[in-house]
Structures are given as C-alpha cells and as structure tokens.
C-alpha cells in the first residue's frame, strides 16, 4: 500500500502569522490609546497634600501630577504620536518608532514612581505661602494617582513591545498618495477642427497654435 505524505501548501504557511498580526495590532492600539488617556488623566489629579505653617496657622496645600512632574504628560503625548506614526513608516523606520513608543511608556513609569514620594512641589508652595524660602511642607501624604499614571505607562510600554515584536506583520498606510519618481505622462491636447471657430478660440486660450500640425 502506498502512503501519501501531505505537504503543507506554501500559501497556508505564509498565512499563519496573519492572525497573530491582527491580534497584536488590536491589543497594541487598545493598550496604547488607553495608556495615554490614563496617564494624561492621572497627571491632572491630586498626587500629594500637606500643610504650610503661616502667621494665621496651618495652611492646606495640594499638588497635582503636573505640579510634581511634567514628564508623564509629555511622554504620554509622545507615545500617542508614536502609536499613530507606526503605521506611516515601514521596515527600519517602524522599528525606530516602536522603540520610541516603548521608551515613552518606560519613561512614564519611572517618572510616576519617582513622583509618588516627591515633596518638592509642595515645599515650593509652602515657601510661597509662608514667605520663607526655607519652609517645607508638613503632614505630607500622597494619593494613588501616581501609580495610576504608572499603570498607563505600562500599557504604552506593552504597545511598544508588541510593535517591536509583531510590527512587521501590521499593515502600513496606503502608498496611493506617495509620489513616484516616474514622470507623469503628458496629456495630449484635444484635436482642433479648423472648421469650428470655438475649437480655434479654445486652443488660443490654452496657448496653443491652432494651425500647427
């Protein structure tokens, strides 16, 4: 009895990465956009609070994420732009943009975790409120919003890692609007009928010689 060995079709082998590419693309888009939104939202919230001693007693002070550090918000915008730019470039350019996306997420995580225990912003406000440049904030407490910003950075970092791993499988913007180096074919001028005055006038308006061959 003859045994027939099944040979995989080349087309089916080439099509295998497509589902992985689609899934990774969807996850990267969702995590990148969500991470940027979460990071931007978190930087507008209160990260710390305390009191400053003034002539009338203790004066309450609060600091938002943007007061503590402008890095997370700036990197969230950079990451969002890089997420969009991934689809506008190919090959080496896509790898570079994906790396920028991942670094943006990592930078947000680092800046947010450093800001979680920072007191510099409130110390500056305490100095302004008391009029004493050496004054520091008292009864300092922190909220959970820095860690929320860090979570947004993790999502952006995940999007960047997915772009580095699966970006070659993702589609790119259509090249329909890209200009090629080939010269455009010249449009042939419509034929001029010497027996029709309107054709002669139209040729003159176009700067053509209606009597030419």
PyMOL commands that place a pseudoatom at each C-alpha (Angstrom):
pseudoatom trace, name=CA, resn=UNK, resi=1, chain=A, elem=C, hetatm=0, pos=[0.000, 0.000, 0.000]
pseudoatom trace, name=CA, resn=UNK, resi=2, chain=A, elem=C, hetatm=0, pos=[1.337, 3.399, -0.936]
pseudoatom trace, name=CA, resn=UNK, resi=3, chain=A, elem=C, hetatm=0, pos=[1.312, 6.125, 1.668]
pseudoatom trace, name=CA, resn=UNK, resi=4, chain=A, elem=C, hetatm=0, pos=[0.858, 9.699, 0.576]
pseudoatom trace, name=CA, resn=UNK, resi=5, chain=A, elem=C, hetatm=0, pos=[2.601, 12.300, 2.699]
pseudoatom trace, name=CA, resn=UNK, resi=6, chain=A, elem=C, hetatm=0, pos=[0.677, 15.529, 2.988]
pseudoatom trace, name=CA, resn=UNK, resi=7, chain=A, elem=C, hetatm=0, pos=[2.782, 18.515, 2.030]
pseudoatom trace, name=CA, resn=UNK, resi=8, chain=A, elem=C, hetatm=0, pos=[1.695, 21.848, 3.528]
pseudoatom trace, name=CA, resn=UNK, resi=9, chain=A, elem=C, hetatm=0, pos=[0.681, 24.367, 0.978]
pseudoatom trace, name=CA, resn=UNK, resi=10, chain=A, elem=C, hetatm=0, pos=[3.089, 27.321, 0.849]
pseudoatom trace, name=CA, resn=UNK, resi=11, chain=A, elem=C, hetatm=0, pos=[0.237, 29.797, 0.874]
pseudoatom trace, name=CA, resn=UNK, resi=12, chain=A, elem=C, hetatm=0, pos=[-1.191, 28.354, 4.083]
pseudoatom trace, name=CA, resn=UNK, resi=13, chain=A, elem=C, hetatm=0, pos=[2.225, 28.533, 5.739]
pseudoatom trace, name=CA, resn=UNK, resi=14, chain=A, elem=C, hetatm=0, pos=[2.592, 32.181, 4.795]
pseudoatom trace, name=CA, resn=UNK, resi=15, chain=A, elem=C, hetatm=0, pos=[-0.874, 32.989, 6.080]
pseudoatom trace, name=CA, resn=UNK, resi=16, chain=A, elem=C, hetatm=0, pos=[-0.192, 31.678, 9.589]
pseudoatom trace, name=CA, resn=UNK, resi=17, chain=A, elem=C, hetatm=0, pos=[1.287, 34.918, 11.008]
pseudoatom trace, name=CA, resn=UNK, resi=18, chain=A, elem=C, hetatm=0, pos=[-1.746, 36.928, 9.876]
pseudoatom trace, name=CA, resn=UNK, resi=19, chain=A, elem=C, hetatm=0, pos=[-3.997, 36.098, 12.877]
pseudoatom trace, name=CA, resn=UNK, resi=20, chain=A, elem=C, hetatm=0, pos=[-1.153, 36.887, 15.285]
pseudoatom trace, name=CA, resn=UNK, resi=21, chain=A, elem=C, hetatm=0, pos=[-0.587, 40.168, 13.479]
pseudoatom trace, name=CA, resn=UNK, resi=22, chain=A, elem=C, hetatm=0, pos=[-4.242, 41.142, 13.708]
pseudoatom trace, name=CA, resn=UNK, resi=23, chain=A, elem=C, hetatm=0, pos=[-4.499, 40.249, 17.384]
pseudoatom trace, name=CA, resn=UNK, resi=24, chain=A, elem=C, hetatm=0, pos=[-1.305, 42.047, 18.320]
pseudoatom trace, name=CA, resn=UNK, resi=25, chain=A, elem=C, hetatm=0, pos=[-2.391, 45.086, 16.322]
pseudoatom trace, name=CA, resn=UNK, resi=26, chain=A, elem=C, hetatm=0, pos=[-5.719, 45.275, 18.139]
pseudoatom trace, name=CA, resn=UNK, resi=27, chain=A, elem=C, hetatm=0, pos=[-4.088, 44.845, 21.559]
pseudoatom trace, name=CA, resn=UNK, resi=28, chain=A, elem=C, hetatm=0, pos=[-1.388, 47.425, 20.791]
pseudoatom trace, name=CA, resn=UNK, resi=29, chain=A, elem=C, hetatm=0, pos=[-3.891, 50.028, 19.595]
pseudoatom trace, name=CA, resn=UNK, resi=30, chain=A, elem=C, hetatm=0, pos=[-6.146, 49.488, 22.599]
pseudoatom trace, name=CA, resn=UNK, resi=31, chain=A, elem=C, hetatm=0, pos=[-3.387, 49.433, 25.198]
pseudoatom trace, name=CA, resn=UNK, resi=32, chain=A, elem=C, hetatm=0, pos=[-1.505, 52.379, 23.663]
pseudoatom trace, name=CA, resn=UNK, resi=33, chain=A, elem=C, hetatm=0, pos=[-4.543, 54.645, 23.384]
pseudoatom trace, name=CA, resn=UNK, resi=34, chain=A, elem=C, hetatm=0, pos=[-5.882, 53.623, 26.789]
pseudoatom trace, name=CA, resn=UNK, resi=35, chain=A, elem=C, hetatm=0, pos=[-2.473, 54.028, 28.409]
pseudoatom trace, name=CA, resn=UNK, resi=36, chain=A, elem=C, hetatm=0, pos=[-2.033, 57.545, 27.032]
pseudoatom trace, name=CA, resn=UNK, resi=37, chain=A, elem=C, hetatm=0, pos=[-5.521, 58.532, 28.193]
pseudoatom trace, name=CA, resn=UNK, resi=38, chain=A, elem=C, hetatm=0, pos=[-4.951, 57.098, 31.675]
pseudoatom trace, name=CA, resn=UNK, resi=39, chain=A, elem=C, hetatm=0, pos=[-1.567, 58.782, 32.044]
pseudoatom trace, name=CA, resn=UNK, resi=40, chain=A, elem=C, hetatm=0, pos=[-2.910, 62.171, 30.925]
pseudoatom trace, name=CA, resn=UNK, resi=41, chain=A, elem=C, hetatm=0, pos=[-5.915, 61.872, 33.235]
pseudoatom trace, name=CA, resn=UNK, resi=42, chain=A, elem=C, hetatm=0, pos=[-3.751, 60.871, 36.206]
pseudoatom trace, name=CA, resn=UNK, resi=43, chain=A, elem=C, hetatm=0, pos=[-1.411, 63.839, 35.816]
pseudoatom trace, name=CA, resn=UNK, resi=44, chain=A, elem=C, hetatm=0, pos=[-4.360, 66.209, 36.275]
pseudoatom trace, name=CA, resn=UNK, resi=45, chain=A, elem=C, hetatm=0, pos=[-5.352, 64.668, 39.597]
pseudoatom trace, name=CA, resn=UNK, resi=46, chain=A, elem=C, hetatm=0, pos=[-4.077, 65.368, 43.103]
pseudoatom trace, name=CA, resn=UNK, resi=47, chain=A, elem=C, hetatm=0, pos=[-0.875, 63.464, 43.864]
pseudoatom trace, name=CA, resn=UNK, resi=48, chain=A, elem=C, hetatm=0, pos=[0.007, 64.862, 47.298]
pseudoatom trace, name=CA, resn=UNK, resi=49, chain=A, elem=C, hetatm=0, pos=[-1.228, 67.152, 50.041]
pseudoatom trace, name=CA, resn=UNK, resi=50, chain=A, elem=C, hetatm=0, pos=[0.175, 68.764, 53.160]
pseudoatom trace, name=CA, resn=UNK, resi=51, chain=A, elem=C, hetatm=0, pos=[0.183, 71.916, 55.263]
pseudoatom trace, name=CA, resn=UNK, resi=52, chain=A, elem=C, hetatm=0, pos=[2.345, 75.015, 55.481]
pseudoatom trace, name=CA, resn=UNK, resi=53, chain=A, elem=C, hetatm=0, pos=[2.795, 76.988, 58.699]
pseudoatom trace, name=CA, resn=UNK, resi=54, chain=A, elem=C, hetatm=0, pos=[1.842, 80.641, 58.213]
pseudoatom trace, name=CA, resn=UNK, resi=55, chain=A, elem=C, hetatm=0, pos=[1.038, 83.507, 60.570]
pseudoatom trace, name=CA, resn=UNK, resi=56, chain=A, elem=C, hetatm=0, pos=[-2.601, 82.516, 60.860]
pseudoatom trace, name=CA, resn=UNK, resi=57, chain=A, elem=C, hetatm=0, pos=[-1.896, 78.819, 61.461]
pseudoatom trace, name=CA, resn=UNK, resi=58, chain=A, elem=C, hetatm=0, pos=[-1.631, 75.826, 59.162]
pseudoatom trace, name=CA, resn=UNK, resi=59, chain=A, elem=C, hetatm=0, pos=[-2.450, 76.424, 55.509]
pseudoatom trace, name=CA, resn=UNK, resi=60, chain=A, elem=C, hetatm=0, pos=[-3.523, 73.371, 53.435]
pseudoatom trace, name=CA, resn=UNK, resi=61, chain=A, elem=C, hetatm=0, pos=[-1.644, 72.702, 50.210]
pseudoatom trace, name=CA, resn=UNK, resi=62, chain=A, elem=C, hetatm=0, pos=[-2.198, 70.263, 47.355]
pseudoatom trace, name=CA, resn=UNK, resi=63, chain=A, elem=C, hetatm=0, pos=[-0.122, 69.309, 44.312]
pseudoatom trace, name=CA, resn=UNK, resi=64, chain=A, elem=C, hetatm=0, pos=[-1.351, 67.721, 41.108]
pseudoatom trace, name=CA, resn=UNK, resi=65, chain=A, elem=C, hetatm=0, pos=[0.650, 65.391, 38.926]
pseudoatom trace, name=CA, resn=UNK, resi=66, chain=A, elem=C, hetatm=0, pos=[1.553, 68.223, 36.567]
pseudoatom trace, name=CA, resn=UNK, resi=67, chain=A, elem=C, hetatm=0, pos=[2.861, 70.195, 39.563]
pseudoatom trace, name=CA, resn=UNK, resi=68, chain=A, elem=C, hetatm=0, pos=[5.067, 67.310, 40.609]
pseudoatom trace, name=CA, resn=UNK, resi=69, chain=A, elem=C, hetatm=0, pos=[6.424, 66.446, 37.143]
pseudoatom trace, name=CA, resn=UNK, resi=70, chain=A, elem=C, hetatm=0, pos=[5.561, 67.333, 33.556]
pseudoatom trace, name=CA, resn=UNK, resi=71, chain=A, elem=C, hetatm=0, pos=[7.341, 64.243, 32.216]
pseudoatom trace, name=CA, resn=UNK, resi=72, chain=A, elem=C, hetatm=0, pos=[4.436, 61.732, 32.320]
pseudoatom trace, name=CA, resn=UNK, resi=73, chain=A, elem=C, hetatm=0, pos=[2.047, 64.001, 30.403]
pseudoatom trace, name=CA, resn=UNK, resi=74, chain=A, elem=C, hetatm=0, pos=[4.683, 64.925, 27.827]
pseudoatom trace, name=CA, resn=UNK, resi=75, chain=A, elem=C, hetatm=0, pos=[5.683, 61.290, 27.264]
pseudoatom trace, name=CA, resn=UNK, resi=76, chain=A, elem=C, hetatm=0, pos=[2.029, 60.257, 27.011]
pseudoatom trace, name=CA, resn=UNK, resi=77, chain=A, elem=C, hetatm=0, pos=[1.610, 62.664, 24.088]
pseudoatom trace, name=CA, resn=UNK, resi=78, chain=A, elem=C, hetatm=0, pos=[4.843, 61.423, 22.522]
pseudoatom trace, name=CA, resn=UNK, resi=79, chain=A, elem=C, hetatm=0, pos=[3.684, 57.828, 22.911]
pseudoatom trace, name=CA, resn=UNK, resi=80, chain=A, elem=C, hetatm=0, pos=[0.317, 58.571, 21.330]
pseudoatom trace, name=CA, resn=UNK, resi=81, chain=A, elem=C, hetatm=0, pos=[2.018, 60.247, 18.373]
pseudoatom trace, name=CA, resn=UNK, resi=82, chain=A, elem=C, hetatm=0, pos=[4.410, 57.303, 18.020]
pseudoatom trace, name=CA, resn=UNK, resi=83, chain=A, elem=C, hetatm=0, pos=[1.479, 54.882, 18.068]
pseudoatom trace, name=CA, resn=UNK, resi=84, chain=A, elem=C, hetatm=0, pos=[-0.027, 56.655, 15.067]
pseudoatom trace, name=CA, resn=UNK, resi=85, chain=A, elem=C, hetatm=0, pos=[3.331, 57.043, 13.327]
pseudoatom trace, name=CA, resn=UNK, resi=86, chain=A, elem=C, hetatm=0, pos=[3.946, 53.284, 13.456]
pseudoatom trace, name=CA, resn=UNK, resi=87, chain=A, elem=C, hetatm=0, pos=[1.544, 52.870, 10.535]
pseudoatom trace, name=CA, resn=UNK, resi=88, chain=A, elem=C, hetatm=0, pos=[3.122, 55.635, 8.475]
pseudoatom trace, name=CA, resn=UNK, resi=89, chain=A, elem=C, hetatm=0, pos=[6.574, 54.049, 8.259]
pseudoatom trace, name=CA, resn=UNK, resi=90, chain=A, elem=C, hetatm=0, pos=[7.983, 50.702, 7.217]
pseudoatom trace, name=CA, resn=UNK, resi=91, chain=A, elem=C, hetatm=0, pos=[10.918, 48.405, 7.969]
pseudoatom trace, name=CA, resn=UNK, resi=92, chain=A, elem=C, hetatm=0, pos=[13.688, 50.151, 9.949]
pseudoatom trace, name=CA, resn=UNK, resi=93, chain=A, elem=C, hetatm=0, pos=[11.568, 53.264, 10.458]
pseudoatom trace, name=CA, resn=UNK, resi=94, chain=A, elem=C, hetatm=0, pos=[8.837, 51.204, 12.061]
pseudoatom trace, name=CA, resn=UNK, resi=95, chain=A, elem=C, hetatm=0, pos=[11.321, 49.618, 14.449]
pseudoatom trace, name=CA, resn=UNK, resi=96, chain=A, elem=C, hetatm=0, pos=[12.619, 53.034, 15.497]
pseudoatom trace, name=CA, resn=UNK, resi=97, chain=A, elem=C, hetatm=0, pos=[9.128, 54.399, 16.111]
pseudoatom trace, name=CA, resn=UNK, resi=98, chain=A, elem=C, hetatm=0, pos=[8.163, 51.240, 18.018]
pseudoatom trace, name=CA, resn=UNK, resi=99, chain=A, elem=C, hetatm=0, pos=[11.249, 51.662, 20.197]
pseudoatom trace, name=CA, resn=UNK, resi=100, chain=A, elem=C, hetatm=0, pos=[10.252, 55.282, 20.867]
pseudoatom trace, name=CA, resn=UNK, resi=101, chain=A, elem=C, hetatm=0, pos=[6.781, 54.091, 21.849]
pseudoatom trace, name=CA, resn=UNK, resi=102, chain=A, elem=C, hetatm=0, pos=[8.220, 51.553, 24.299]
pseudoatom trace, name=CA, resn=UNK, resi=103, chain=A, elem=C, hetatm=0, pos=[10.660, 54.091, 25.767]
pseudoatom trace, name=CA, resn=UNK, resi=104, chain=A, elem=C, hetatm=0, pos=[7.830, 56.576, 26.263]
pseudoatom trace, name=CA, resn=UNK, resi=105, chain=A, elem=C, hetatm=0, pos=[5.943, 54.035, 28.334]
pseudoatom trace, name=CA, resn=UNK, resi=106, chain=A, elem=C, hetatm=0, pos=[9.022, 53.146, 30.373]
pseudoatom trace, name=CA, resn=UNK, resi=107, chain=A, elem=C, hetatm=0, pos=[9.730, 56.836, 30.997]
pseudoatom trace, name=CA, resn=UNK, resi=108, chain=A, elem=C, hetatm=0, pos=[6.184, 57.412, 32.256]
pseudoatom trace, name=CA, resn=UNK, resi=109, chain=A, elem=C, hetatm=0, pos=[6.518, 54.515, 34.693]
pseudoatom trace, name=CA, resn=UNK, resi=110, chain=A, elem=C, hetatm=0, pos=[9.836, 55.797, 36.040]
pseudoatom trace, name=CA, resn=UNK, resi=111, chain=A, elem=C, hetatm=0, pos=[8.680, 59.420, 36.369]
pseudoatom trace, name=CA, resn=UNK, resi=112, chain=A, elem=C, hetatm=0, pos=[5.398, 58.454, 38.022]
pseudoatom trace, name=CA, resn=UNK, resi=113, chain=A, elem=C, hetatm=0, pos=[7.053, 56.188, 40.585]
pseudoatom trace, name=CA, resn=UNK, resi=114, chain=A, elem=C, hetatm=0, pos=[9.583, 58.892, 41.433]
pseudoatom trace, name=CA, resn=UNK, resi=115, chain=A, elem=C, hetatm=0, pos=[6.752, 61.395, 41.815]
pseudoatom trace, name=CA, resn=UNK, resi=116, chain=A, elem=C, hetatm=0, pos=[4.855, 59.097, 44.165]
pseudoatom trace, name=CA, resn=UNK, resi=117, chain=A, elem=C, hetatm=0, pos=[7.145, 60.096, 47.037]
pseudoatom trace, name=CA, resn=UNK, resi=118, chain=A, elem=C, hetatm=0, pos=[8.149, 63.575, 45.878]
pseudoatom trace, name=CA, resn=UNK, resi=119, chain=A, elem=C, hetatm=0, pos=[7.672, 66.573, 48.168]
pseudoatom trace, name=CA, resn=UNK, resi=120, chain=A, elem=C, hetatm=0, pos=[9.433, 69.229, 46.097]
pseudoatom trace, name=CA, resn=UNK, resi=121, chain=A, elem=C, hetatm=0, pos=[6.275, 70.684, 44.572]
pseudoatom trace, name=CA, resn=UNK, resi=122, chain=A, elem=C, hetatm=0, pos=[4.624, 71.142, 47.982]
pseudoatom trace, name=CA, resn=UNK, resi=123, chain=A, elem=C, hetatm=0, pos=[7.817, 72.522, 49.510]
pseudoatom trace, name=CA, resn=UNK, resi=124, chain=A, elem=C, hetatm=0, pos=[7.845, 75.214, 46.834]
pseudoatom trace, name=CA, resn=UNK, resi=125, chain=A, elem=C, hetatm=0, pos=[4.212, 76.057, 47.576]
pseudoatom trace, name=CA, resn=UNK, resi=126, chain=A, elem=C, hetatm=0, pos=[4.922, 76.113, 51.301]
pseudoatom trace, name=CA, resn=UNK, resi=127, chain=A, elem=C, hetatm=0, pos=[7.759, 78.570, 50.734]
pseudoatom trace, name=CA, resn=UNK, resi=128, chain=A, elem=C, hetatm=0, pos=[5.499, 80.816, 48.678]
pseudoatom trace, name=CA, resn=UNK, resi=129, chain=A, elem=C, hetatm=0, pos=[2.655, 80.662, 51.200]
pseudoatom trace, name=CA, resn=UNK, resi=130, chain=A, elem=C, hetatm=0, pos=[4.828, 81.406, 54.213]
pseudoatom trace, name=CA, resn=UNK, resi=131, chain=A, elem=C, hetatm=0, pos=[7.220, 83.829, 52.578]
pseudoatom trace, name=CA, resn=UNK, resi=132, chain=A, elem=C, hetatm=0, pos=[10.129, 81.780, 53.907]
pseudoatom trace, name=CA, resn=UNK, resi=133, chain=A, elem=C, hetatm=0, pos=[12.304, 80.203, 51.221]
pseudoatom trace, name=CA, resn=UNK, resi=134, chain=A, elem=C, hetatm=0, pos=[13.486, 77.543, 53.684]
pseudoatom trace, name=CA, resn=UNK, resi=135, chain=A, elem=C, hetatm=0, pos=[9.971, 76.457, 54.674]
pseudoatom trace, name=CA, resn=UNK, resi=136, chain=A, elem=C, hetatm=0, pos=[8.893, 72.894, 53.988]
pseudoatom trace, name=CA, resn=UNK, resi=137, chain=A, elem=C, hetatm=0, pos=[5.539, 71.206, 53.902]
pseudoatom trace, name=CA, resn=UNK, resi=138, chain=A, elem=C, hetatm=0, pos=[4.214, 69.351, 56.916]
pseudoatom trace, name=CA, resn=UNK, resi=139, chain=A, elem=C, hetatm=0, pos=[1.785, 66.451, 57.361]
pseudoatom trace, name=CA, resn=UNK, resi=140, chain=A, elem=C, hetatm=0, pos=[2.663, 65.240, 53.873]
pseudoatom trace, name=CA, resn=UNK, resi=141, chain=A, elem=C, hetatm=0, pos=[0.512, 62.491, 52.340]
pseudoatom trace, name=CA, resn=UNK, resi=142, chain=A, elem=C, hetatm=0, pos=[0.310, 61.001, 48.854]
pseudoatom trace, name=CA, resn=UNK, resi=143, chain=A, elem=C, hetatm=0, pos=[-2.554, 59.604, 46.794]
pseudoatom trace, name=CA, resn=UNK, resi=144, chain=A, elem=C, hetatm=0, pos=[-2.690, 56.596, 44.486]
pseudoatom trace, name=CA, resn=UNK, resi=145, chain=A, elem=C, hetatm=0, pos=[-2.786, 58.672, 41.280]
pseudoatom trace, name=CA, resn=UNK, resi=146, chain=A, elem=C, hetatm=0, pos=[0.966, 58.380, 40.617]
pseudoatom trace, name=CA, resn=UNK, resi=147, chain=A, elem=C, hetatm=0, pos=[0.538, 54.616, 40.446]
pseudoatom trace, name=CA, resn=UNK, resi=148, chain=A, elem=C, hetatm=0, pos=[-2.405, 55.059, 38.076]
pseudoatom trace, name=CA, resn=UNK, resi=149, chain=A, elem=C, hetatm=0, pos=[-0.112, 57.101, 35.816]
pseudoatom trace, name=CA, resn=UNK, resi=150, chain=A, elem=C, hetatm=0, pos=[2.485, 54.334, 36.075]
pseudoatom trace, name=CA, resn=UNK, resi=151, chain=A, elem=C, hetatm=0, pos=[-0.154, 51.809, 35.014]
pseudoatom trace, name=CA, resn=UNK, resi=152, chain=A, elem=C, hetatm=0, pos=[-0.843, 53.944, 31.940]
pseudoatom trace, name=CA, resn=UNK, resi=153, chain=A, elem=C, hetatm=0, pos=[2.874, 53.882, 31.194]
pseudoatom trace, name=CA, resn=UNK, resi=154, chain=A, elem=C, hetatm=0, pos=[2.872, 50.096, 31.429]
pseudoatom trace, name=CA, resn=UNK, resi=155, chain=A, elem=C, hetatm=0, pos=[0.105, 49.932, 28.825]
pseudoatom trace, name=CA, resn=UNK, resi=156, chain=A, elem=C, hetatm=0, pos=[2.089, 52.183, 26.478]
pseudoatom trace, name=CA, resn=UNK, resi=157, chain=A, elem=C, hetatm=0, pos=[5.189, 50.082, 27.088]
pseudoatom trace, name=CA, resn=UNK, resi=158, chain=A, elem=C, hetatm=0, pos=[3.189, 46.973, 26.188]
pseudoatom trace, name=CA, resn=UNK, resi=159, chain=A, elem=C, hetatm=0, pos=[2.066, 48.602, 22.932]
pseudoatom trace, name=CA, resn=UNK, resi=160, chain=A, elem=C, hetatm=0, pos=[5.683, 49.413, 22.086]
pseudoatom trace, name=CA, resn=UNK, resi=161, chain=A, elem=C, hetatm=0, pos=[6.868, 45.877, 22.791]
pseudoatom trace, name=CA, resn=UNK, resi=162, chain=A, elem=C, hetatm=0, pos=[4.094, 44.462, 20.614]
pseudoatom trace, name=CA, resn=UNK, resi=163, chain=A, elem=C, hetatm=0, pos=[5.078, 46.856, 17.829]
pseudoatom trace, name=CA, resn=UNK, resi=164, chain=A, elem=C, hetatm=0, pos=[8.691, 45.711, 18.097]
pseudoatom trace, name=CA, resn=UNK, resi=165, chain=A, elem=C, hetatm=0, pos=[7.703, 42.048, 18.011]
pseudoatom trace, name=CA, resn=UNK, resi=166, chain=A, elem=C, hetatm=0, pos=[4.846, 42.000, 15.515]
pseudoatom trace, name=CA, resn=UNK, resi=167, chain=A, elem=C, hetatm=0, pos=[5.109, 45.361, 13.740]
pseudoatom trace, name=CA, resn=UNK, resi=168, chain=A, elem=C, hetatm=0, pos=[6.412, 43.756, 10.552]
pseudoatom trace, name=CA, resn=UNK, resi=169, chain=A, elem=C, hetatm=0, pos=[3.080, 41.946, 10.217]
pseudoatom trace, name=CA, resn=UNK, resi=170, chain=A, elem=C, hetatm=0, pos=[0.992, 45.089, 10.568]
pseudoatom trace, name=CA, resn=UNK, resi=171, chain=A, elem=C, hetatm=0, pos=[-0.356, 46.994, 7.572]
pseudoatom trace, name=CA, resn=UNK, resi=172, chain=A, elem=C, hetatm=0, pos=[1.006, 50.371, 6.564]
pseudoatom trace, name=CA, resn=UNK, resi=173, chain=A, elem=C, hetatm=0, pos=[-0.708, 53.434, 5.206]
pseudoatom trace, name=CA, resn=UNK, resi=174, chain=A, elem=C, hetatm=0, pos=[-1.643, 53.130, 1.572]
pseudoatom trace, name=CA, resn=UNK, resi=175, chain=A, elem=C, hetatm=0, pos=[1.008, 54.235, -0.883]
pseudoatom trace, name=CA, resn=UNK, resi=176, chain=A, elem=C, hetatm=0, pos=[-1.656, 55.595, -3.181]
pseudoatom trace, name=CA, resn=UNK, resi=177, chain=A, elem=C, hetatm=0, pos=[-0.701, 59.137, -2.299]
pseudoatom trace, name=CA, resn=UNK, resi=178, chain=A, elem=C, hetatm=0, pos=[3.059, 58.624, -2.445]
pseudoatom trace, name=CA, resn=UNK, resi=179, chain=A, elem=C, hetatm=0, pos=[4.752, 60.288, -5.405]
pseudoatom trace, name=CA, resn=UNK, resi=180, chain=A, elem=C, hetatm=0, pos=[6.883, 58.001, -7.502]
pseudoatom trace, name=CA, resn=UNK, resi=181, chain=A, elem=C, hetatm=0, pos=[9.949, 59.014, -9.439]
pseudoatom trace, name=CA, resn=UNK, resi=182, chain=A, elem=C, hetatm=0, pos=[8.422, 58.094, -12.781]
pseudoatom trace, name=CA, resn=UNK, resi=183, chain=A, elem=C, hetatm=0, pos=[7.449, 61.112, -14.922]
pseudoatom trace, name=CA, resn=UNK, resi=184, chain=A, elem=C, hetatm=0, pos=[3.773, 61.666, -15.436]
pseudoatom trace, name=CA, resn=UNK, resi=185, chain=A, elem=C, hetatm=0, pos=[2.540, 61.083, -18.947]
pseudoatom trace, name=CA, resn=UNK, resi=186, chain=A, elem=C, hetatm=0, pos=[1.752, 64.293, -20.782]
pseudoatom trace, name=CA, resn=UNK, resi=187, chain=A, elem=C, hetatm=0, pos=[-1.839, 64.872, -21.602]
pseudoatom trace, name=CA, resn=UNK, resi=188, chain=A, elem=C, hetatm=0, pos=[-2.433, 65.103, -25.289]
pseudoatom trace, name=CA, resn=UNK, resi=189, chain=A, elem=C, hetatm=0, pos=[-4.124, 68.288, -26.389]
pseudoatom trace, name=CA, resn=UNK, resi=190, chain=A, elem=C, hetatm=0, pos=[-7.543, 67.783, -27.926]
pseudoatom trace, name=CA, resn=UNK, resi=191, chain=A, elem=C, hetatm=0, pos=[-7.653, 67.911, -31.703]
pseudoatom trace, name=CA, resn=UNK, resi=192, chain=A, elem=C, hetatm=0, pos=[-8.536, 71.300, -33.187]
pseudoatom trace, name=CA, resn=UNK, resi=193, chain=A, elem=C, hetatm=0, pos=[-11.033, 71.367, -36.018]
pseudoatom trace, name=CA, resn=UNK, resi=194, chain=A, elem=C, hetatm=0, pos=[-10.137, 74.375, -38.272]
pseudoatom trace, name=CA, resn=UNK, resi=195, chain=A, elem=C, hetatm=0, pos=[-13.741, 74.489, -39.456]
pseudoatom trace, name=CA, resn=UNK, resi=196, chain=A, elem=C, hetatm=0, pos=[-15.011, 75.108, -35.911]
pseudoatom trace, name=CA, resn=UNK, resi=197, chain=A, elem=C, hetatm=0, pos=[-14.222, 78.622, -34.583]
pseudoatom trace, name=CA, resn=UNK, resi=198, chain=A, elem=C, hetatm=0, pos=[-14.887, 77.580, -30.968]
pseudoatom trace, name=CA, resn=UNK, resi=199, chain=A, elem=C, hetatm=0, pos=[-12.091, 74.981, -31.166]
pseudoatom trace, name=CA, resn=UNK, resi=200, chain=A, elem=C, hetatm=0, pos=[-9.704, 77.608, -32.504]
pseudoatom trace, name=CA, resn=UNK, resi=201, chain=A, elem=C, hetatm=0, pos=[-10.534, 80.010, -29.666]
pseudoatom trace, name=CA, resn=UNK, resi=202, chain=A, elem=C, hetatm=0, pos=[-10.108, 77.261, -27.047]
pseudoatom trace, name=CA, resn=UNK, resi=203, chain=A, elem=C, hetatm=0, pos=[-6.696, 76.389, -28.498]
pseudoatom trace, name=CA, resn=UNK, resi=204, chain=A, elem=C, hetatm=0, pos=[-5.647, 80.032, -28.338]
pseudoatom trace, name=CA, resn=UNK, resi=205, chain=A, elem=C, hetatm=0, pos=[-6.801, 80.231, -24.713]
pseudoatom trace, name=CA, resn=UNK, resi=206, chain=A, elem=C, hetatm=0, pos=[-4.586, 77.227, -23.907]
pseudoatom trace, name=CA, resn=UNK, resi=207, chain=A, elem=C, hetatm=0, pos=[-1.625, 78.950, -25.563]
pseudoatom trace, name=CA, resn=UNK, resi=208, chain=A, elem=C, hetatm=0, pos=[-1.522, 76.521, -28.451]
pseudoatom trace, name=CA, resn=UNK, resi=209, chain=A, elem=C, hetatm=0, pos=[-1.099, 77.179, -32.159]
pseudoatom trace, name=CA, resn=UNK, resi=210, chain=A, elem=C, hetatm=0, pos=[-4.311, 76.032, -33.814]
pseudoatom trace, name=CA, resn=UNK, resi=211, chain=A, elem=C, hetatm=0, pos=[-2.564, 75.981, -37.194]
pseudoatom trace, name=CA, resn=UNK, resi=212, chain=A, elem=C, hetatm=0, pos=[0.185, 73.607, -36.067]
pseudoatom trace, name=CA, resn=UNK, resi=213, chain=A, elem=C, hetatm=0, pos=[0.336, 70.094, -37.389]
for i in range(1, 213): cmd.bond("trace and resi %d" % i, "trace and resi %d" % (i + 1))
show_as sticks, trace
zoom trace
